[in-house]
Amino acid sequence: MHFCFSWFRSGMLIVLLTTGLLSFSSCGPNYIFNTEKEIPETGWAYDEPVSFSFEVEDTTKIYNLWLEVGHTSSYSNQNLYTRIQTIFPDGNELSEVVSLELADKGGQWLGACSGQECALKVPLQTGTYFNQIGEYTLEMEQYTRRDSLKEVRNLRFMVEDTGIRR
């Protein structure tokens, strides 16, 4: 009897572990948009905006907007100034200068670094919603004092559906 009970208990443990792992794997962020753009080896110049276009189908949902910046550890500034322009489905535009903090005041990178490559995921907006259904475009320009940023490698823009409605 002891053997059968142990086997049953072991079998149940395996089922519980498998179920738990499957449920954890489905708990990650729900991105309705997740796209990465590579920066040319010549660097990110003033006149070369990086553009992301995405569709919004539901104006009642709450979203988080994320930006992941990939850069080298030889980037010489604490932050990265950008000008972000949002183009709405009706053609209206909104522009804002945003400082992306890549390092703390002591010079330590805030993101994860592996060798010479670093990546930092920063929230652009949390708990936001869109008033219009249709295509939105986000254009990012580097807005620093240098014309070409060779240390910035890529930008990833993500729109996360929080599962909350307004």
N, C-alpha and C positions, 0 to 999 in steps of 0.2 A: 504494500500500500504506500509506503513511504516513497518508493521510486515513482509511482504514478503521480503522486501529489507534487513531487519535485519537478517532474516533467511538465505538468499542468502549470505550475507556478512559473517555470522558465519560459514556457510558451506564451503565457499571458504577459510576462515581462517583455518579451520580444515584440508582441503586438502593441503594447503600450508605448515602447520606445519608438517603434516605427511610426505609429500614429502621431506621437509628439514631434518627431523630426519633420514629418510631412506638414503638420500645422505650423511649425516654426518657419519652414521654407516659404509658406504662403503669406507670412506676416510682413514682408518687406514693403518698401514704398511702392505705391501704385502710380507710376509715371505715365501720363498720357502723351508726353513728349520727352525724348531723351536723345539728344544728338550732339556729337562731338565734331568740332572743326579744327583741323590742323593749321598752324601758323607756318607760312613759308620759312625755309631756312635763312632767307635773306632778312627776316625779322618782320615784326608787325609795325608797319608804317602808318603815319597819320591818315593818309588817304586810302587806306585799305580796311574799311569796316568789315566786321564779321557779322553775318546776318543769319538769324534763325526765324523760320516761319512755321506756325502751328495753328491748328484748328481748335476752336472752342465750340462745343455743341450744347452746353448746358450753362445758363447764367445763374443757376441757383446753387451750384457747387462751390465749395471753398477750396482754394489751391495754395500750395507753397511753390515759390519760384526759386530755383537753386542755380548757382553757377559754380562750376569746378574749373579752377585755373591750374593748368600744368605749366611749370616753370623749372628752370635749372637752379641749383643752389648757388650759382654765381650771379643771380639777379642782384643788382646793387642797391635796390631801394627797399624800404620797409613796406611800401604800399604800391598799388597800381591804380593810377587815376584813369577812369574811363568815362566816356560820355555815352549814355545809353538812351537810345531813341526808340520809343514804342510807336508803331503805326497800327492804328485801330482798323477794324473792318470797314468803317465808314470813311476812311481816309484821313481822319484827324491824327495829329502827331503830338507826342509829349516827349520832351528831352530833359535829361537830368545828368549832372556830373556826379559820379559815385567813386569814392575812394575805397578800393578793396585792400584791406589790411592783410598782408601776406606774412608779416613777421611781427613779433612783439617788440617792445621798446628796447629790449636787450639784444635784438638781432636774431633771436631764435625763430626758425620757421614755424608757423602755426599749423601747417599741413603735414601730411605724411611724406617723408623723404626716403628714397631708396637710392643709394649711391648719389649721383649728381641730379637726379630727377625728383621733383616735389609736386604734390597735388594738394590743393586746398578747396574744399567744398564750402561755399559761403551762401547764406540765405540772402537773396535779393529782396524778396517779400514773403511774409508768412501770413496765413489767414486772409488771403485776398480773393477777390472774385472778379469776373469779367461781366461788364454790362451789355455786351453785344455778342451775338452768335456770329461766327465767321472766322476768317483768317487774320491772325495777329502776326506782326513782324517785329522782332527785337533786333536792332542794329547796335553793335558795340564798336566804338572807336577808342583806340588808346589815346590818352589825353595827358601824357607826361611831357617833360621838357626835352625828351630825346625823340628824334624822328623815327628811329627804327629800334624796336625792342627784340633783340635776337634771343634773349633768355626766356621769353614766353613761348611755350611750345604748342599749347592747344587750349581751347575753351570748350566746355561741355555745358549746355543749357538744358535744364530739366524742369518740367511742369508736373508737379505731384498733385494728384487728386487725394485730398485728405479723407474723403468719405463723409464729410460733414456738409450739410446744406444750410443756407441762410434763410 
